[in-house]
Amino acid sequence: VTSMHIDMSMDARETAAVRVARALGDPTRFRMLRAIARREEISCQALTRLFRLAQATVSHHLKVLTQAGLVSARKEGPFHYYRVHRDALEDHRAALAAAFGAAGRRARRAERVQ
């Protein structure tokens, strides 16, 4: 009987990818990010009207998207305006490709051989 040791530690890129995946795993947040991405920027108030959700609910979703690095806020008077960080989306795409793309397949093949 042989034992397999799997290293479960994650580097910063993997940790960020998981944070983004969790943020986008919620259908409302996914649609909200898509709505923000279609515009240069949009206010929390406009998102509340667009999604017909309570302001507190929209704010919570925006907080999660902000913590994942997907959006940033600009405050103007009492309003917050959100815009997408397109580079964060590209970083996430690249992290997924690295984890599950050709490099990932080669690594999994190498693990099976050992």
C-alpha positions as CSV (number, residue, x, y, z in Angstrom):
1,V,0.0,0.0,0.0
2,T,1.4,3.3,-0.9
3,S,0.3,6.6,0.6
4,M,-0.2,9.8,-1.4
5,H,0.6,13.2,0.0
6,I,-1.2,16.0,-1.6
7,D,0.0,19.5,-0.8
8,M,-3.1,21.5,0.1
9,S,-1.3,24.8,0.5
10,M,-2.1,27.6,-1.9
11,D,0.0,30.4,-3.2
12,A,-1.3,33.9,-3.5
13,R,-2.5,33.5,-7.0
14,E,-4.5,30.4,-6.1
15,T,-6.0,32.1,-3.0
16,A,-7.1,35.1,-5.2
17,A,-8.6,32.7,-7.7
18,V,-10.6,31.0,-5.0
19,R,-11.8,34.4,-3.6
20,V,-13.0,35.5,-7.1
21,A,-14.6,32.1,-7.7
22,R,-16.5,32.4,-4.5
23,A,-17.6,35.9,-5.3
24,L,-18.8,34.9,-8.7
25,G,-20.4,31.7,-7.4
26,D,-23.5,33.7,-6.3
27,P,-25.8,34.2,-9.3
28,T,-26.9,37.7,-8.1
29,R,-23.2,38.8,-7.8
30,F,-22.4,37.3,-11.2
31,R,-25.2,39.2,-12.8
32,M,-24.3,42.4,-10.8
33,L,-20.7,42.2,-12.0
34,R,-22.0,41.8,-15.6
35,A,-24.2,44.8,-15.2
36,I,-21.3,46.9,-13.9
37,A,-19.0,45.7,-16.7
38,R,-21.5,47.0,-19.3
39,R,-21.0,50.5,-18.1
40,E,-18.1,52.7,-17.3
41,E,-19.4,53.0,-13.7
42,I,-22.7,52.7,-11.9
43,S,-24.0,53.9,-8.5
44,C,-25.2,51.6,-5.8
45,Q,-28.6,53.4,-6.0
46,A,-28.9,52.5,-9.7
47,L,-28.0,48.9,-9.0
48,T,-30.7,48.8,-6.3
49,R,-33.3,49.9,-8.8
50,L,-31.9,47.6,-11.5
51,F,-32.0,44.5,-9.4
52,R,-35.0,45.4,-7.2
53,L,-33.1,44.5,-4.1
54,A,-32.8,46.2,-0.8
55,Q,-29.9,48.7,-0.6
56,A,-28.3,46.6,2.2
57,T,-28.4,43.5,0.0
58,V,-26.8,45.3,-2.9
59,S,-24.2,46.8,-0.6
60,H,-23.3,43.4,0.7
61,H,-22.9,42.0,-2.8
62,L,-20.7,45.0,-3.8
63,K,-18.6,44.5,-0.6
64,V,-17.9,40.9,-1.6
65,L,-17.1,41.9,-5.2
66,T,-14.8,44.6,-3.9
67,Q,-13.0,42.3,-1.5
68,A,-12.4,39.9,-4.3
69,G,-10.8,42.7,-6.2
70,L,-13.3,42.7,-9.1
71,V,-14.7,46.2,-8.6
72,S,-13.7,49.4,-7.0
73,A,-15.8,52.3,-5.6
74,R,-15.6,56.0,-6.0
75,K,-17.4,58.2,-3.5
76,E,-19.0,61.4,-4.7
77,G,-21.1,63.1,-2.0
78,P,-23.5,60.5,-0.5
79,F,-23.2,58.2,-3.5
80,H,-20.8,55.4,-4.3
81,Y,-20.0,54.6,-8.0
82,Y,-18.6,51.2,-8.9
83,R,-16.5,50.1,-11.9
84,V,-15.1,46.8,-12.9
85,H,-11.4,46.0,-12.6
86,R,-10.9,44.3,-16.0
87,D,-7.3,43.4,-15.2
88,A,-8.7,41.3,-12.2
89,L,-10.9,39.4,-14.6
90,E,-7.9,38.7,-16.9
91,D,-5.9,37.6,-13.9
92,H,-8.6,35.2,-12.9
93,R,-8.8,33.8,-16.4
94,A,-5.1,33.3,-16.4
95,A,-5.1,31.6,-13.0
96,L,-7.8,29.2,-14.1
97,A,-5.9,28.4,-17.3
98,A,-2.8,27.8,-15.3
99,A,-4.6,25.5,-12.8
100,F,-6.7,23.6,-15.3
101,G,-5.1,24.2,-18.7
102,A,-2.2,22.3,-20.4
103,A,0.2,22.9,-17.5
104,G,-2.4,21.5,-15.0
105,R,-2.8,18.4,-17.2
106,R,0.9,17.8,-17.3
107,A,1.2,18.2,-13.5
108,R,-1.6,15.7,-12.9
109,R,0.0,13.2,-15.4
110,A,3.3,13.5,-13.5
111,E,1.5,12.9,-10.2
112,R,0.0,9.7,-11.5
113,V,3.4,8.4,-12.7
114,Q,4.9,8.8,-9.3
